[in-house]
Amino acid sequence: MRKKMNNFKSLNLKSELIKTLEKQGFINMSEVQEKSIPALLRNESIIVKSETGSGKTLSFLVPILNDLSSDEKVEAIIVTPTNMLANQICSVLKSFLESGYNFSYSLVDSLNRTNYGKIIVTTPIFVPAIKQYCNLKHLKRIILDEADMLIFGGFEEEITSIIQAFKAVKISLFTASIDEHLSSFIKKYIGAYEFIDVTRKKVTSQSVKHHLVNVHGFTFEGALITFLKVRKPFKCIIFSSKKTELVTLHEALTKEKISHAYLTGDMPKGKQRQEIRRFKDGEVYYLLASDIASRGIDVKDVTDVISMNIPYEQIYYFHRAGRAGRFSSGGDSYLFYDSDDVKKVKELQKKVKFDYYTLKKDQLKEERDLSTRNQKKHTNELLEKQIRKEVAKVRSNVVKPNYKKKVKKAAEKAKRYHRMKIIRKNLAKKDKSIN
């Protein structure tokens, strides 16, 4: 059992920063903060692997804010894979400003900026422009946040150039997962940095419960509407893999007069912020979102997450699920599936424990195990076996008169026998239920 978390006062932080943290309700450190912050305060470069919702953002923001000098030079750059994530980090920085901590920051999401704050938050595509137009002589630290998404999202070349261009700067990497590709990238370009792993092989918070929901027989949008009416989640994010699917769900919820926010990666930034604010402030309690948003939404009181389908990359399921159970609060992640998804589901089961449900028109029925809906397939296999058996009786190496008729007759005999067997079985079940 891990020892009780230390609070922020146990660190050698500026008193103003301690007061600001307390104003925002941050007293105790999470495990990743407890292990990462001291290393960064010692000016070390670190690689941190920590599950979604564990407090990674404060792990690097607290040391950055603590070490800022009094002059107005850029001292830290935080690189994230999406504008949405960059906005999320900026919202945390803004809360520190509003709580009285004095510093400056800039969100660089275009090429027409002329002035920069002491902390820059940006995406990889704008780093070359920052290098060209900004004085970085006083740069102390670069943070690569959500590194697996940076590499998987097609920014490997940009991240490589950042690492090579700032060899004298301390670069740290934060990620929820490290696959084989990211591991080889780290070994090649980053080398022997201190590695901090607090996942215990978990990819989402242990406070999140995972549920498989068989939605066989429902339309795509019908499954969601029925589930919402049956389950009645308090605050819920609904993820789907394709934008066209989100449009279908948005139209269906609107038709049913179910209030919701709606978020896609290609929305204008102002519209994205507006939709997140509606959900965050409780104006609406359901949020439709694409996978691009699965790491850009940090709402503490999300109770439920629904995955309408299994994402193309397995790791994105865990990023979706991680929107619930933030900071060890309880949460539920529901994954919809049908018989076509069983193979993918079984792959997921190797990494996380699920319980099982079947969606009915008026209830969410608990099941003992994974429903594969393969009874029909099994029945057909038995029928085919019986047909082959009967045909074999009339088969001959020499073609005889009426051979085709005999084969057809044998197949029909097998089918009749099979139908009678099913009828007898059903009658036996009915008699048993009556008695």
N, C-alpha and C positions, 0 to 999 in steps of 0.2 A: 504493500500500500504506500502511495506517495505521501511524503510529508505535507503538512498544511501549507498552503500558498503563502509566501511572504507578501507584505504589502509594499506599495511603491515607496513608502517612507524608509524602507530598509536599504534603498539604493541611494547613492550619493548624487541626488538630483538637485537642481536649483529649487529653492523654496517656492519661487513663483510658479514653477511647473507643478510642484506637488499640490499647491493650492488649486491650480486650474484643474488638475485631475480629480481632486476631491469634489470640486464644484459640479463636475460632470458625473459623479458617482463612481469613479474608478478608484477603489481603495486597494483591493487585492489583485495581484497579478495572476493571470492564467499560466499554465505550465510553459507554454511557448514563450510568453513574455518573461517569465522568471529565468529561462535559460538563454534567451537571445539578447535581452537588453544589456546585461553586464558585459557580454562579449563585444557588443557594438560600442558600449561606453569605453571599452579598452582599445577602441579603434581597430578591431579585428575585422577581417572579411569572413563572412560565414555563409553556409548553405543551410537553409532551414526547411525541413519538411514537416508540415503540420496540417491536420485535417481542416476542412472548411468550417468556418464558424468558431475557430479556437482563439481568435484575437491576434492574428498575424499583423494586421495593420498598425496597431499600437506598438507592436514589437519593434518596428523600425521607426515609427514617427516619434516616439518618446526620446530615443537617443539623438535623433536629428534635431529636435526642438531644444533639447538640453544643451547641445554643443554649439548652437548658433552664436556667432560673435556679434558685436554691436554695429559693425559697418554693413553697408547695403550691397554686398557682393553675393553672387550665387554660390551656395555652399553644398547643396544637395540636389540631385536629380532622381526622381522616381519614375520609372518606366513601366507602364502597364499595357496589356494587349488591346484594350478597348477604351473608347472615350467614356463609356458608361462607368467603367472601373475608375478611370481618372477622376471623373466627377464625384464618385463616391469617396475617394480619398480626400478630395478638396472639401467635401462637406464636413469631414472630420476636422480638417485643418481650420475651416471656418468656425466650427464650434469652439476650438481653442482660442481663436481671436475674440469671439463673442464672450468668452469667459474671462477675458482680461489678459491673456498672454500676448506679449508684444512681439510680432514678427511679421514677415510678408511672404506671400506665396503667389505663384502664377500657374494657371492652367494653360498650357500651350497646346492649342488644338487648331491653329491656323498659322499661316506664314506671314501675317501682317502685324505681328506684335513687335513693338520697339523697346518696351521696358519689361524687366523681369524681376520677380521677387527673389528672396533668399532661398526659397525652396521651389523647384520647378516640378510640376507633375505633367507628364506627357505620354504619348504613344511612340513606338519606334520610328515611325515615318518622319517625325518632326525633329529627331535628335540631330541630323546633319545641319538643319537650319539653325538650331540652337548653338551648335559648335561654330557656325560661321558668323553669327550676328551677336553672340553673347560673350562677355568676358568671363571665362571659366578658370582664370588663374588661381582663384581661391576655392575651387571645387574640392570638397573633402570626401564626398560619399555618393555612390550611385546604388540605387536599389532596383533590382529586377523583380518586380512583383508578379505573381502567378506565372512563374517561369515556364511551366509545362505548356500553358496556353500561348506564351510568346513563341516557343519553338514549334509547337503543333500548328499554330495559327499562321505559319509561313514567314515568320520574322527572324529565322535563324541567321540569315545573312546580315541583317541590321544589328542583331545582338552581338554577333561576332565582331563587327566593325566597332561597336561601342567598347567592347572589352579590349580590343587591340589599340584603340585610340586613347584610352584612359588607363594605361598600365600603371601610372603613378597614383591613381585614385583607388580608394578602398571600394570594392564592388561586392555586394552581397545579394544573394539569390533566395527568394521565398517561393515555395511551391506547395501544393496539396498532394502532388504525386510525382514520382520519378520513374518513368518507364525506361526501357533499354536505350532508346534513342537519346533521351535527355541525359541519361547516365553517361553515355559515351561522349556527349557534347561537353559535359562538366569535366570529365577526365582530360579531354583534349584541350579545352580553352581556359578552364578555371584552375585546375590542378588541386593541390592539397590544401584546400581551405578547411576550416573547422566545420564539421557536419553535425547538425542538431536535428534529431529525429524524435518527435514526440507523438508519432501516430500510433505506435504499438500495432502496426500493420492494419490500422483502421483508416478508412478514407473519408468517413463522415463521423460526426459526433456520436458518441455512444448513447447519447440521450435521444437519438432519432430511431424510431421503430419503422421497420420496412415491411410493406404489405403488397402482395401480388393480388390483383383483382382481375378475375376472368370476366371479360365483357362480351363473350360469345353471344351472338343474336342481336346485339345493339348496333345501330349506326354509330359512326365516329362521334358526331355531336350529341346523339341521343344518350350515349354512355355517360358523357360528362353531365348533361342536364339531370339525368336520373340519379347519378351519384351525388350531386350537390343537394338534390331534394331529399335523398335518403340519409346521407351523412351529415349535412348541414355544418360544414367546417366553419370555424370562427374567422380566421384570417388565412387565406389560401392563395398560393401561387400555382398556376396551371401552365405546364411546359409542353410544347410540341415542337417537333423537329423542323417542320417546313412552314414558311410564311403563309402558303396557300391554306394549310391546315388551320393556322391561327385566324385567318380571314373567315373560314367556315365557322369556327367556334365563336368568333366575335359576332357574326351575323345571327347565329343560333341563340346566343345569350341575350342579344338585343331584342330579338323576336319574343323571347320568353320574359322580357322585362326584368332580367337579372342584371343589376348594376355591376359594372366591372371596369377596371383600367386595362389598357391594351398597349403592349410594348414590343417593338421590333427593332432590330439593329440598324435599319436604314431610315428610321424616323428622324426628323430634324431634332437637334440636341435640346432645343427649348421644349418641344413636345414630349421628349423622353422624360425630362426633369418634371414636367407638369404631371405626367401620368404616374411617375413614382411618388410624387408628393401626394397625389390623391389617395394612393394606396397607403402610404406611410401615415398620413394624418387621419385615416379612418373614414374618409369620405366614401370609399368603396372598400369592400372586404375581399374581393377576388381580383387577381391580376393575371391576365394572359401574357405569356412571355416566350420568346424564342430562346434557344440555348445560348445565344450571345449575351443574354442577360443573366445567365445562371450564376455568374460570379460578380455581377455588377449591382446586385440588390442586397442591401444590408438592412433589413428590417427586423428588429429584435423580437417582435411578438408574433411572427409567422407560426401558426400552429400546424398547418398542413401543406404538403406539396403533392401535386398530382402530375405524374408523367403520363401523357396520353399515349406515348409509345416509347420504345427503347431507342435511345439516341444512336446515331451512326458510330460514335466512339463511346465505348463502355464507360470511360472515366466521367463523361458528362452526366451520366445518371447520378453519380455521387456528388457532383457539383450542384445538380438540381436539388437533391435530397438535403444538401448542406444549407439550403436557405431556411430550413426549419431547424429547431434545436440549437439556435445560436447561443453561445456562451452557456452551454450546459442546461438550457431550458428544454423542456420536453417538446417533442414534435413527432409527426407522422408523415411518412413518405409512401404514397400509393402509386404503384406501377400497373397500368392497364395492359392486358395481354390477351391474345387468343391462341388457338392451336398453331398458327403459323409462326408464333414467336417462341415456342417452347425451347428450341435449341439455344437461342440467345439468352433466355431466362436461366437455363441451366448453367450457362457460363457465369452469369451474375451471381448465382447461388454459391459459387465457389469462393466468393469474396464477402458475402454478407448473408445474414440469416433473415429469411422472410417468413411471415405467416401467410395464410391463404384465404381468399374470399372469392365468392361468385356474386356478381351483381345481378339482382332480380329487380322486377318492376317496383317493388315496394320494400325491399330490404337488401342489406349487405350480408349475405349468408357466409358464415365461417366454414371453411373446409379443413379436412385433415391433411391434405397434401396437394401438390400441384395437379390441377386439372388439365389434361392434355387433349380432352375431347377426341380421343382416338378410338372410341368404342366402335364407331361406324367403320373405321379403317380395319379394326380387328375383326369385325363381323364379315367384311368383304374378303379378308384374307382366308377365313374359314370356309366361306362359300367357294372361293377359287380353288382351294385345296380339295373340296368335295367334288367339284366339277372335274378336276384333273384325274381324280380317282376313278370316276365313272367312265370318263372318256378312255382311260387306259384299258378298261375291260373290253372295249370294242375295237381298239386300235390294232392294226395289222401292218406288217411290212409289205404285204401285197395288197394293192388297191382292189377291193371287192365291190360287187354291185351294191348300190344304196349305202355306200360307206359314209357319205356326208349326212344322209338322213339319220343313220345310226348314231353318229357323233352328236348331232343336234338333239336327238331324243335322249341320249345319255346326259347331256347338259341340262335339259329340262327336268329330267328325273332328279338330278342333284339339287336343282333350285326348289322343286316341290318339297323334297325331303328337308331342305334347309328352312323353308318357310314354315312347315309343320313343326319343326323343332322349336322355332322361335315362338309360335303360337302356344305350344304346350308349356313352354317356359313362362310365358306371360300369364297364362291361365293358372299355373301353379302359384305364381306370385299373388295373383288376385285372390285365390282361395285362401292363401295363408293370411292375407290382410283382413279378410272377412272373418276368419276364425280367431 
